[in-house]
Amino acid sequence: MTKQKKFITCDGNQAATHISYMFSEVAAIYPITPSSTMAEYVDEWAAAGRKNIFGETVLVQEMQSEGGAAGAVHGSLQAGALTTTYTASQGLLLMIPNMYKIAGEFLPCVFHVSARTLASHALCIVGDHQDVMSCRQTGFAMLCEGSVQEVMDMAAVAHLATIKSRVPFVNFFDGFRTSHEIQKIEMLENEDLAGLIDQQALAEFRQRALNPNNPVARGMAENPDHFFQHRESCNNFYEAVPAIVEEYMNEIGKITGRPHGLFDYYGAEDAERVIIAMGSVTEAAREAIDYLIANGEKVGLVSVHLYRPFSAKHFLAAVPKTAKSIAVLDRTKEPGANGEPLYLDVKDCFYGIENAPVIVGGRYGLGSKDTTPAQILAVFKNLALPMPKNHFTVGIVDDVTFTSLPQEEEIALGGEGMFEAKFYGLGADGTVGANKNSVKIIGDNTDKHCQAYFSYDSKKSGGFTCSHLRFGDTPIRSTYLVNTPNFVACHVQAYLHMYDVTRGLRKNGSFLLNTIWEGEELAKNLPNKVKKYFAQNNITVYYINATQIA
């Protein structure tokens, strides 16, 4: 029985926090980009008196570092309160010592992570999976989402499954690409999820709390005579996790009408070439797969949701038996390893299986490098070769170690009737804020599906910004920048000489320039290549002196 649909126009961080607020009694926070707004939402809602599933307001504690936040989470859990935190990147690394303890003591909790690059040769504040991959060994279960709607649908699975299984969860999604992408999605509410909580498991968690009336010793030191035995005693808990997660995915699927599994397959039933990936790239891959299937090709995608514990049984059931070649895409780099983590996991699942497919691995999207359907097409093209290239990269041109696949031409695969727009601005000039308002107005007041994504350079105020908006009658799966806009607005006249602002603007499209030039002066100052582009592509050009009006 599907419920009456209620829509909200929000980004991935808000979707994750909306769910986590319901299941949290305490939030220990310390802000780090791009997870900061999750903590901000919790703080704001708690201050406004919003109630969680238990009819209480969340107690928010801001600490002085991520290490402190993780320590506070650990202490709060020991006291029997359901506790959450939000983090990313180096902030998550500072929590790892506490994560070993939380997992070792079977304290149910969820860390919501907007996965972000780790500083290596340089700092980078945008997204990939390097931070969450450094937590594989902590004993936390790991659940991944690829879109804002998936975050809304599946973040609750992490909270419900942790209570029932006692295994703590990292719930993660791509930093910026999902955390800051605004989409119009269906929302879940307290009453949808309250009945799914395992009340007995919750009561037992409360009973295990440290309490002076019922004293126990915790955090002991153990010696060689029995440390190993106690360490192995966790096995049954981890073996139970996949079935518990699957059960809750099915329950939430009944509410939303959107079924999900531990691994979701998309594509031709008799696919011969298959991509395995997790995170936002799975949405763009679906566009590429639809395009290839329409052209008679047998291709498919397995998107990974429950990454740890990795259930080989569920994974093998999701891969079509017809698969002859598989490409595993990892959004991380482990220099010196035999391959990236997901690639090695997949190879292990097929080890010893007769007539196993050819399996190659590739890297994509480090530091939020844009990953487009054209790059997915290149991966499928590679898989069609008699000997597909292994350990490849897409999205860059590697002319030093030659790992990159040949670049394909970008094509618009967003679907019929999709309107795409780009707005170039200056950090703090109001362009991004105005576009956030526009997309929310359209999302909340029309039947259109909408998406907004904002790319800035990390200088923030005074730096370059570009807003990417899409509107259409069908759900939008384009988890990449607008490359083929119908409309471009340039709010800084100097950008005409600095950037290729007309790039990709479609035939018969529109261009708006905010400028102080008029008449003859405008004609004189427009670069010739821009005028030529306007003429060749029949572009309608508007200009305005918005600064003067403002």
FENRA-V220391 format. One record per backbone hydrogen bond with DSSP energy under -1.0 kcal/mol. NH is the residue of the N-H (numbers start at 0). CO is the residue of the C=O. E is the energy in kcal/mol with one decimal. If there is no record, write none. Layout:
<<NH:CO:E> <NH:CO:E>>
This chain:
<<2:254:-1.2> <7:184:-2.8> <9:182:-2.2> <11:177:-1.6> <12:178:-2.1> <14:10:-2.1> <15:11:-2.5> <16:12:-2.4> <17:13:-2.7> <18:14:-1.5> <19:15:-2.8> <20:16:-2.8> <22:18:-1.0> <24:81:-3.1> <25:81:-2.0> <26:58:-2.7> <27:83:-1.7> <28:60:-2.8> <34:31:-2.4> <37:34:-1.7> <39:35:-2.1> <40:36:-2.6> <41:37:-2.0> <42:38:-2.4> <43:39:-2.8> <44:40:-3.1> <45:41:-2.6> <46:42:-2.3> <47:43:-1.7> <48:45:-1.2> <49:44:-2.7> <51:55:-3.3> <52:21:-2.3> <54:51:-2.2> <58:24:-2.7> <60:26:-2.9> <62:28:-2.6> <68:64:-2.0> <69:65:-2.6> <70:66:-2.1> <71:67:-2.5> <72:68:-2.3> <73:69:-2.4> <74:70:-2.5> <75:71:-2.7> <76:72:-2.5> <77:73:-2.0> <78:74:-1.1> <79:76:-1.9> <80:75:-1.9> <83:25:-1.9> <84:109:-1.1> <86:111:-2.1> <90:87:-1.4> <92:88:-1.7> <93:89:-1.8> <94:91:-1.3> <95:92:-1.1> <98:94:-2.0> <99:95:-1.9> <100:96:-1.1> <101:97:-2.9> <102:98:-2.6> <103:99:-2.5> <104:100:-2.0> <105:102:-1.5> <106:101:-2.2> <110:168:-2.8> <111:84:-2.5> <112:170:-2.7> <113:86:-1.3> <114:112:-1.2> <114:172:-2.1> <116:125:-2.6> <119:121:-1.6> <128:330:-3.1> <132:128:-2.0> <134:131:-1.8> <137:134:-1.8> <140:167:-3.1> <141:307:-2.8> <142:169:-2.6> <143:304:-2.5> <144:171:-1.9> <150:146:-2.1> <151:147:-1.9> <152:148:-2.3> <153:149:-3.0> <154:150:-2.3> <157:153:-1.3> <158:154:-1.6> <159:155:-2.9> <160:156:-2.9> <161:157:-2.1> <162:158:-1.4> <163:159:-1.8> <164:160:-2.9> <165:161:-2.1> <168:108:-2.8> <169:140:-2.9> <170:110:-2.9> <171:142:-3.0> <172:112:-1.7> <174:114:-2.2> <176:174:-2.7> <177:173:-2.2> <178:173:-2.1> <179:175:-1.4> <181:451:-2.9> <182:9:-2.8> <183:449:-1.3> <184:7:-2.9> <186:5:-3.1> <191:188:-1.5> <192:188:-1.2> <193:189:-2.5> <195:192:-1.9> <196:193:-1.3> <198:196:-1.3> <201:197:-2.1> <202:198:-2.5> <203:199:-2.3> <204:200:-2.0> <205:201:-2.1> <206:202:-2.2> <207:203:-1.5> <208:205:-1.3> <209:77:-3.0> <213:210:-2.1> <225:222:-1.6> <226:222:-2.0> <229:225:-1.9> <230:226:-2.3> <231:227:-2.1> <233:230:-1.0> <234:231:-1.9> <237:233:-1.4> <238:234:-2.3> <239:235:-1.3> <243:239:-1.7> <244:240:-2.8> <245:241:-2.5> <246:242:-2.2> <247:243:-2.1> <248:244:-2.4> <249:245:-2.3> <250:246:-2.1> <251:247:-2.6> <252:248:-2.2> <253:249:-1.7> <254:250:-1.2> <255:251:-2.6> <256:252:-2.7> <263:302:-2.4> <265:300:-2.5> <267:298:-2.4> <270:267:-1.4> <271:297:-2.0> <272:297:-1.7> <273:324:-2.2> <274:299:-2.2> <275:326:-2.6> <276:301:-2.0> <281:278:-1.7> <282:279:-1.4> <283:279:-1.0> <284:280:-2.4> <285:281:-1.3> <286:282:-1.2> <287:283:-1.8> <288:284:-2.6> <289:285:-2.4> <290:286:-1.9> <291:287:-2.4> <292:288:-2.9> <293:289:-2.1> <295:292:-2.1> <296:291:-2.5> <298:296:-1.0> <299:272:-1.7> <300:265:-2.6> <301:274:-2.9> <302:263:-2.9> <303:276:-2.3> <304:261:-2.6> <305:261:-1.4> <306:141:-2.2> <306:304:-1.2> <307:141:-1.4> <314:310:-2.4> <315:311:-2.8> <316:312:-1.6> <317:313:-1.0> <318:314:-1.1> <322:319:-1.7> <323:271:-3.0> <324:271:-2.3> <325:357:-3.2> <326:273:-2.5> <327:359:-2.8> <328:275:-3.0> <329:361:-2.7> <336:333:-2.2> <343:339:-2.1> <344:340:-2.4> <345:341:-2.5> <346:342:-2.5> <347:343:-2.1> <348:344:-1.7> <349:345:-1.3> <352:349:-2.1> <355:352:-1.0> <357:323:-2.6> <359:325:-2.8> <361:327:-2.5> <362:391:-2.6> <363:329:-1.6> <367:126:-2.9> <367:364:-1.2> <368:365:-1.3> <375:371:-1.4> <376:372:-2.6> <377:373:-1.6> <378:374:-1.6> <379:375:-2.3> <380:376:-2.4> <381:377:-2.2> <382:378:-2.0> <384:381:-1.4> <391:360:-1.7> <392:402:-1.7> <393:362:-1.8> <398:396:-1.1> <404:392:-2.1> <417:414:-1.1> <418:470:-3.2> <420:468:-2.8> <421:486:-2.3> <422:466:-2.2> <423:488:-3.3> <424:464:-2.7> <426:462:-3.9> <428:425:-2.4> <433:429:-2.6> <434:430:-2.1> <435:431:-2.3> <436:432:-2.0> <437:433:-2.6> <438:434:-2.6> <439:435:-1.8> <440:436:-2.6> <441:437:-2.6> <442:438:-2.7> <443:439:-2.8> <444:440:-1.6> <445:441:-1.3> <448:471:-3.3> <450:469:-2.2> <451:181:-2.2> <452:467:-2.3> <454:465:-2.9> <456:463:-1.8> <459:456:-1.7> <461:426:-1.9> <462:459:-2.6> <464:424:-2.2> <465:454:-2.5> <466:422:-2.7> <467:452:-3.4> <468:420:-2.7> <469:450:-2.6> <470:418:-2.2> <471:448:-2.2> <478:476:-1.7> <479:477:-1.3> <485:419:-2.8> <486:419:-1.6> <487:509:-2.1> <488:421:-2.9> <489:511:-3.2> <490:423:-2.5> <494:491:-1.7> <495:492:-1.5> <496:493:-1.4> <497:493:-1.0> <498:494:-3.1> <500:498:-1.7> <502:499:-1.4> <504:501:-2.2> <505:484:-2.9> <507:536:-3.2> <508:505:-1.7> <509:485:-2.4> <510:539:-2.8> <511:487:-2.8> <512:541:-2.4> <513:489:-2.8> <514:543:-2.4> <520:517:-1.4> <522:518:-2.2> <523:519:-2.4> <524:520:-2.4> <525:521:-1.8> <530:526:-2.0> <531:527:-2.9> <532:528:-1.9> <533:529:-2.5> <534:530:-2.5> <535:531:-2.9> <536:532:-2.0> <538:533:-2.2> <539:508:-2.7> <541:510:-3.2> <543:512:-2.4> <548:544:-1.6> <549:545:-3.0>>
